[in-house]
Amino acid sequence: MPKGSKRKKSGAASAAAADARAKSSQVEKAFVGSGSVNTYMGQLVRLVEYIFDHHKEHLVEEHLIKMEQAAAQDAQQKTKLRIKLRQYICDAATAIQAKRDDRPHNCFMKIEDEADALNYDTVVEYMDTKFNVEVVDRGAAEAYLKDLKDVRDGICEITPDMEVGDKVRVKVFQSESQYSGIRCALAYVYTSARVTMPFASELGIYIKGVGRYIAAAKQHLGLKLTEGKDSMNQEVMELIAENLFRSKDKRDILYHLIFLLDWNLMKRAENCLHAKMIHMGFVEDHLTFTFAKEKGKQHGDMHGPWHCFANPKKPHICLVLSFARYFLTYPQVLREGAPLFEGTNQYGRYSSRLHQLFHELKDDLKNLGVDYKDLGTHSARKGVGTMVANASTVGPPIVALCLRAGWKLGGVKEKYLFRADGGDMAVGRRAACLDVDDKEFAISPPYFDYSHLDADGTIETKENLERWLKQRLPDADNIPANSWNLVLQCFASVCYHYEYLCEHLDDKCSFRNTAVFRDLPKEIQDLATVKFPWDKTSWTPKLNGVPPHVLHIAKIESLERKLDTLEENLTATIVGEMERRGFSSTAFKTSDITDALAAVTQQLTNQITTELKEIKDAVKSSRGAADDYVIVDGADVVLPGGGVAIVDEDDWFNDANGAEGVEGGAEGEEGAQPNESEQRRLQRKRK
């Protein structure tokens, strides 16, 4: 062992500690995530209920007796929920033991090669009970049913009780994922018992066939083409976020943050809700997040960090400002080891609030062409992925987009393509809803700038600011370092947007009554600012995730600003020098000379500005055609074709027909004035 290193003590030799490890029986069943298990249990309960009612022969005798007893207790309660029976099914499924050489499995269903074992026909029979009822056009229904007359035993007639005005009700398959879910729930039982499902391939073929009929029904009956909830575009997202932002309800501060996290991180809402403060930070100009596991990455590989950016141009959707409001309203989450969102069943409450808000805004959503019933918690995740991929013709790396959203790349790509900061930063800045075709895409987050102060003034001002903030946060000295840095950066956002918050927050909003916001001094507010590449200072954080074309636009903007001051600075310098030398006392008037210089300077400035604008617009649109530019030989400069004329020195001073060897110069020009040579002489002198 190297000198100075320490061997980690084994569990037996260490001091007393609570055992946070799972039992072996639990580890054996951890081949799927807990969220998936809960989903499987719901499917399994409904399947076993159907088997209990129609095919009791598939149930093991001892379990069948207990199920009948549980059903009898439910009958005594005169309830249709069958709570006792469902609970027994869940407990029996959870207690399944794996088959070993020295012991059999204890599954409550007959699943091996034995008499009355569960079979393909029973499962498909149960799947056939899953359908949706749709109201469609009568003519379309009759034409489609005619093609299916042999499929449903020849019974395809439309009876009067099926009619709804000039339309009819028809049964159609549910989504393909519904039937796949039943198969997965069954596979979970067989895998837990370590028994091979004998009809797995047959079920797969059946589900593929169902998918074809689902597509045919959508085409011929005019049904909705997409499955699940619709995606949420940026306009709808901003409508939802703004209503949560302006709400007076204290809980909406929490839901506003969850909603923006769901959008910016492009993660499932469950991932955002399980985040811990220790897994967050603020580096340079962005927030960072790490997750222990995600769907599809249950072992924690490739879990971050994921980068999120501020949007100072739109405070109601700015993630950094939302964090600031949340931290200052719920400061208890800043303690060491605390979860970001405290409490149980936060996802259920968030989902309920979101659907309630969709209903409240149904008229506004309808005006945007969106049915509120088609929106859900996954809509934001679907929408942001589409927006980021199509925000511009200069898109982010598709690998970075897929990895951030947790989508599998498949095949060999997952072995050779990995997450990197540059690609994820590009995705994160676009997800903040900044315009990627605008120069202000390269905006910094709000931060405290001390560049106007000397060294002593900077130290004193920073100490006063931090002292003032700590006095208004409970137990501020015990806030961990990474959380304190995060609080400072978020506090800068509050200072920068203070007037906006005062104007747009509800009068009864809980955030207004926080100790920090209530009496925020003006001198602290004035320290907060945002900068761009063309006006940054030594205090401006490094700007990340900015694509090259935006940097080019920013450089052109910087050059334009210098040109705007060229005339003023040049004129002032010359006037000062001429006054110093006493030009005003001679026949040459200073004002005349400066006016002439100003005219020439303005002409050159206008010409250069026009050319820069053409270049800038072409870069900004990302759609410039190659024919719009020409290369000037020997100059290495790209200029708009036909946009610049190279003027000869003699032409500039109207001396193209001078006497020095010009063809036709001897004859002269008809109608030339007697003093023409004198005019040329004066022009040369003036030059």
N, C-alpha and C positions, 0 to 999 in steps of 0.2 A: 504494500500500500504506500502511495507517495507520502512523503513527510508533510505533516500539517493537515492532511485530509482526515475526515471523520466518517466512520462507517455508520449508516443509519441503523438504529436499533431495531431488532425484530419485534413482532407483536408480543411474544412471550416475555421479552426482557423489558419492555417499555412500562411506563407507569399506567395506572388504571385509566381507562378511557372507554366511552360508550362505543359500542360496536355499530358502525354505520354501514356494514356490509349486508347484502341481501342473503337470505338462506339459499341453500343449494337448490331446493325445489323451485324457488322463485327465479334463480338464475337460469335454470333449464327452460323456463317459459319466456325468457327475455329475448327470444328470437324476433319478436316484433315489439314496436313501441307501445307504451301504455295507452296512448290515444287511439291507436289501431285496435287494441284489445277491447276498449270500450265500444268502438263501432261494431266489431265482430259480435260482441255480446248481444247488442240490440238485434242484429240480424238472426243470431242463433236462437234467441228467445222466441221470435216470431215463427221460425222454422219448426222448432220443437213443439210449440203450441199446436201447429197444424198437424204434426205427426201424432201428438197426443189425442187430437180430436178425430183423426181419420185413419191413422195407421199405427195403432198401439203395438202391433206385432214387432215393430222395429225397436221398441224400448226394452231394456233389461228389466226382468220381472221385479226385482227388489226396488228399483227406482220407479217403476210404474206404480207400485203400491203407494209409495210416498207421494208421488205426483197426484194420485187420485185423492189422497187424504188432504193435500194442500188445496186441490180444486174444491173439495167439499167445504173446507173452511171459507173459501172465497164465496161459495154459494150461500153460506149462512150470513155473510156480510151483505148480501144482496147488491153486489157491485160487479160491474162488467170488466173491471181493470185486472182481475185475476192476480192480485198482488202476491199472494202466497205462492201460487204456482210459478210465477215468473221468478220470484226470489229463489225458489228451489232449483230452477233450471240454471240460474247464474251460479249458485253455489256448487252445483254438480259439475258444471263446466270448468270452474276454477279449480276444483279438487282432482281433476284428471291426473293420474300418474302415468309416467312413461312405461312402456312395456320393456321388461328386462328378461334375461335368460332364466332367472329364478323366480319371476313373478309375472302375472299377466297385467294388462292395463285395467283400469277400473272405470272406463267410459260408461255413461248412462245409456248410450245407444249401442245397438249391435252393429259393429263396423268391420268385423273381420269375416273370413270365409266361414259363415255359420248360417244356420237356417234363419230365414226372415231378416237377414242383414239389410241395412239401408242400401237402396239401389238407385240407379239412374232414373227409373220411371217415377219413383216417388218424388225425387228432387225436382224433376221437370214439371211434374204435376203441381207442385207447390209454386214453382216459378210462373206457371200459367195463371195463377191467381193474381199476379201483379200486373195491373194495367191502369191506364188513364182514360178518362172519358172526355172527349173533345167535341165541341159543337162546330160542324163544318158545313160547307155548301152541299145541298142535296145532290146536285148533278155530279159533283166530284166524288161524293160518297158512293153513289150508285155505280159509277164507272169503275171505281176501285174495288168495290165489293164483288162486281161481276168477275173480275180477274181472280178473286179469292174464293169463289164458290166451292171449289173442291178442297180448300184448305180447312174450312170450318164445318166439315160434314155436310156441305150443301146448304147450310142455313145462313143465307146472306140477305134475306128480304128486310125491307124497312117497314116497320109497323107504325101505326098512328101514335103509339105511346113513345116512340123515339123522336117524333117531330118537335121542333122548337121554332115555330113560325115557318119561314121558308128554308130553315136549316134542319139538320138532324144530329142526333148524338151518336157517336161511334166510339168503340173501345179500341185503343191502340196500345202497343207495347210501351212500357216505361223506358227510361234511358238505359243504355247498355251497361252503365256503371252500376245500376241497381242489381242486375243479374250477376255481374262480376262480384259484387259485394256478398251475395249469397254463397257463391263458390268459395270466396276467400274465408268466410266464416266457417264453412265446412272443412276447408283445408286446415284451419287453425285447430279444429278438434282432432283431426287425423294426425297432424304433426305433434300435438301435445301427447298423444298416446303412442307415438312412434309407429304408426301403422300407415301403409301406403293406401291412398284412395284409389280403388280399382276402376272407377269410372271418371277419373279426372280428365282424360283426353276427350272422352265423349262430351262432357260438359263444355269443354273449350270449343268444340265444333258447334255445339248447339248455340252457344252465346255469339259466335261469329255469324251464324245464320240469323239470329235475332237482330243483330246490327244491320244486316242487309234489309230486312223488312222495316226496320225503324226508318232507314233512309228513304225507302220507297214510299212509306206513308207520308213522310214530310213533303216529298215531291208532289205526290198526286192529290193529297188532301189539303195542301197549303198550310202546313203546321210550322211552328217556329223551328228554324234550322239549328240553332245553337242549343246546347245542353247546359243545364245549371243556370247560374246567375249571369247577367250581362256584365261586360266590362264597364268601368266608370271612366269617362274622359276627363280631361283637366277642368273643363268648365263645370261639370257636375261636382267634381272634387272640391273646387273652390267654393261652390255654393254650400256644400255640407260643412266645410271647414269654417266658413265665415259665420254660419249660424251657431256652431259650437263656440266659436271665438267670442261672439257678442252675448252669449247666454249669461244670465244672472245666476244660474245654478252652479254651485261649487263643484259638483261632480263632473260637470261638462268641461272643466279645466283638465281633469284627468282623461276624459273621453276624447277631447281634442288632441291631446298628446298621443294617445294610443292610435288614433286615426292617422295622424301625420307620420308616426313611426311605421305603421302598416304600409303607408304609401312610399316613404323615402327608403326604407330598408327592403321593400319588395318581398317581405317575408310573410308567412302565415301569421295571423293575429296571435295565435297561441305562442309562437316564438317570442314575439314582442312582450307579451304579458309575463313571461317567465324570466325576463332579463334581470340581472343583478347590477347594483351600482358599481361593484368591483370590476365588472366587465365593460365599463364605459370609460371614456376619457375624451380630452380635447387636445388635439395636436395641431399646431400651426393654424390652419384656417378651417378645420373640420372636426366633427365629432367622430369617434371611433366606437364600434361595437364588436364584441365577440360573443359567440354562442357555443355552448357545450355540445349541442347536437341539433340537427334539423331533420325534417322528414327526408328520407333517402340517404341521410348521413348520420345514422344513429350512433356511430362510434366516435364522433367528434372530429373527423378529418375534414380539412378545408372549411373551417368554421369562421374564418375572418382573419384580420379585422375588416369590417365593412365601414365605409366612409360616408358620412352624411354632411351636407353643406347648408349654410344659411341662405335665406332669400330676403335680404333687406328691402327689396323693391315691393314685396307683397307680405307685409307683416302677418296677415291672418293665416298664411300657410307656411310661415317660417318656423322650422323645427327648433332652432336654437331659442327663439323667443317663447315658443310653447314650453320648452324645458324650463326656462326662467320662471314663467308663471307657475308651473307645477312645483318647482323646488321652493319657491317663496311662499306658496300657499300650503304645501305639505312638507315643511322642513324636516320632519322626523325621518324621511327616507334617506337623508344624508348621513345617517349614522353608519358606522363601519359594519359591513356584512349585511346591510338591509336590502331587501328586494326592491326593485324599482316601483312595483305596484303591489301594495300590501292587500291582504284580504284573500278570501276564497271565492271561487266561481266568478272571477273578474271577467272572463270571456263571456259568460252567460249574460251578465249585466251590460257589458259593452254591446253585445249583439242586440239585446232588447232595446237599448237606447237608440242604436243606429236605425233599427227598423221603425221605431216610433218617430224618429226624425224624418225618415223617408216618407212616412204617411203624412206628417205635418206639411211637408214641402211638395206634396204630390202635384199641386197645380203648377208650381215653378218648374218641377221636373218635366211635367207634360209639355210646357212651353219649350223645353230644351229637347223634346222628342224622346223622352225616357219615361217608361212606365215604372212607377216606384216599386211595383211587385217584382220587377226583374233585377233589383239590386240587393246585394247582401254584403257580408263582411269580406268575401273574396273578390268583390267587384273592384275594390281599390287596387288589389294586387294584379288583377288582370289588366286594369287600365294603365297603370304606370309602366308595366312592361311594354305594352304597345306604344305608349307615348315616347318612351326613351328610345326604342328601336326606330321610330319614324319621326323624331323631332326635326331632323335635317337630313339632307343628302350626305352630310358628313356624320355618319353614325358612330356609336361607340363600338368597341370590340364585342362581337356576338358571344364569344366565350366568357368574357367578364359579365355580360348581361345574364347568361344562363346560370353561371355559378352563383351570382348574387341572389337570384330568384330561387335557387335550390333546384333547378331543373337538370336532370341527368343529361350528360353529353352522349353517353352510350358508346359501347365498343372500345376501340383502342384510344379514342380521344381522351378518355378519363385517365389514361396512364401517362399521357404526354403533355396535356394542356392543364395548367394549374392557375390558381388565383395569383394575381400580382397587384401591387398597389396602384400602379399607373392606370390600368384598365378599369379597376373598380372605382377610382376617383373620378374618371370620366363619366361613368354611369351615375355615380352619386351626385355630381354637380348637375347633370341633366334631370335627375329625379327630383331635384329641388324646384323644378319648373322655371329655371332661368332660361332665357331665350338664347339658344346656341348660335344664332345668326346675328347677334347683336354684340357690340363691343363691350357692353356692360355685363356680359356673361362672366367676365373676369373680375367680378366685384369681390371685395373682401368681406368677411363677416364684421359686424360692429365690434370695435375694440377700443381700448383706451390709448390715445396717442399723446405722448409727452414731448414731441419733437420741438415744440415752441419754448420749452423750459431748458435751463442749464442743468448741469449734473446735480447740484445741490437741490434745486427746485424740483427735479424729477423724483429724487429719493423722498423728499418731504411730502410731495403730493401723493405718491403711491402709498406711503405709510398712513397718511390721513384717510385715504380712500378705504384701505383695507380695515383700519381701525373703526371707521364709521359703519362698514358693512358687518363686521363681527359683533358690534354692539347690538345689532338688530336681528341676529340669527341665534336661536337657542343652542347652547353648548357648542359654539362655533370652534373653540380650540380643539375639540375632539373630532372634528370632521377630517376624514382621511385626505392625504395630499392630493390624490387624483380627483377626488370629489370637490375639493376646495378650488382647484384650478378650473374645473368645469363650472362651478358656481360663479367665479369671477368673469369668465367669458360670457356666461349667460346674463350676468348682471349688466355687462356692457351693452347687451342687446336691449335690455329694459331702459337704460339711460338714453340710448339712441332713439328709441321709439316712444319716449315718454309722452310727448304731445299727442301722438297718434293714439296711444292707449287711453289718455284722458278723454279724447274726443269720441272714441268708438266703443269703449267698454260700457256695459250697462251700469247704471248708477248703483245698483245693488250687488254688483259683482264682488265676490269675496276678495279678489286680488287687490281691489282698491283699498281695502282695510289692512293690508299687510304692513308691517312696520317699515319695510324697505321702501315701498311705493308711496306711502302716505306723506312723507316729508322729505322727498329726494331733493337735495340741494341743487341749485342751478349750476354751480361751478363743477359739480360731478357730472351732470348731464352734458355739459359742454366738452368734457374730455372724450366722450364717445363719438366715434366717426367711422366712416367707411371710405376706402380708397380703391383706386384702379391702378393698373400698371403705369399710366402716364402721370399720375400725381402721388405715387406712393412715397412714404418717408422711411426712415430707418426703423420705425416702430411697426410698420405694416407687416403683418404675418406673410409668410411665403404663400403664394397663390398656387394651388394644386388643381389638377383635373381640367386644365384649360387647353383646348386643342390648338394646334399651330395656326390655323387660319384666324382664330380670335386674337392671338398674339400679334399677328400681322396687322389686323384691323386696329389694335391698340397702338401699335407703333405709328401707323398712319395718323391716328388721332393725335398722338403726341407731336408729330411733325406739323399738323394743321394748327395746333395751338401755338407753336413757335412762330409759324408764319403770320398768325393773327397779330402778334406783337412786334413783328419785324419792322413795319412802317413806323410805328410809334417810337420804338427804341432808336432806330436809325435816324429819324428826323430829329429827335431830342438830342442825340449825340452831336450831329452836325450843327444844329442851332447853337448849342453850347460852345462848340469850338469856334464858330464864326463870330459869336458875340465876344468871346474871349480875345479874338484877334482884331476886333474893331471893324468888322465888315460893314456894319450898319452906318458908318460915317462916310463911306465912299459912295460912288454912283451905283454900285451893285447893291441892291436892296436884299437884305436877308430873306424877307418874306417871299420875294419872287423866286429866289433860288430854292428855298425849301418847298415852295409849291411845285416847282418843276420836278424836284427830287421825289416828292410825294406822288406825283402823277405817274412817273416811271415805276416807282416801287409798287404802286397799286396795280399797275398793268401787269407786272411780273407776278405779283402775288395772286392775282385773279387767274392768270394762266396756269400757274403751278397748282393752285387749289382745284381748278377744274379737272386737271389731269389726275390728281390724287383721288378726287371723288369718283372718277370713272373706274380707277383701279379698285378703290375701296368697295364700291357697289358690286363689282364683279366678284371679288373675294367673298363678300358677305352673302351673296345669293348662292354661291357654290354651283352656279349653273352657267358661268361665262363660257362662250364659245371660243374656240381657238382662233377663229377669224377676226375676233375683236382686237387682237394685239399683233404688233409687228415688232421684229427685232431690228434695232438699228445697228448695222454692221460696225464692229470695232468699238462699240460703246458699252456693251453688256447691259443695256437698259431696255426694259420692256415698256413701250408706249402705245397708246391707242392708235390704230391705223388711221391715217388721215387727220389725226388730231393735232399734229404739230407741223408747222412749215419752217424749214431752215432758210432763214433770210440772209442773203449775201450782204456783206458790209456796204458795198456800193448801192445796192438796191435800197437798203435802209435809209440812206441819205439821198435817194433819188438821183444817183450819179451813174446810172447804168449806161447812159449814152455820152460819157465823157470823151475827151479827145484822145485818150491814151489807147490807140490801136483798136477802137471799137469799129466794127464794120458799119459803114454808112455814116460814120461820125464826121467825115470831111464835108459831106453835103450839108449836115446839120438838119434840124427838124423844122418843117414848115411852121411858120407862125411863132418862132422862138422869140422871146423878148430880148431887147438889146442888153439888159443887165443880167442875163442868165448866168454868165461866167462869174460875175460878182456874187450871185446868190450861192453858187456852189462853193466859192471860196469861203464865204461866211459860214456855210454849213460845216466845212472841214475844220474851220477855226473853232466853231462851237463844240465839235466833236473832241 
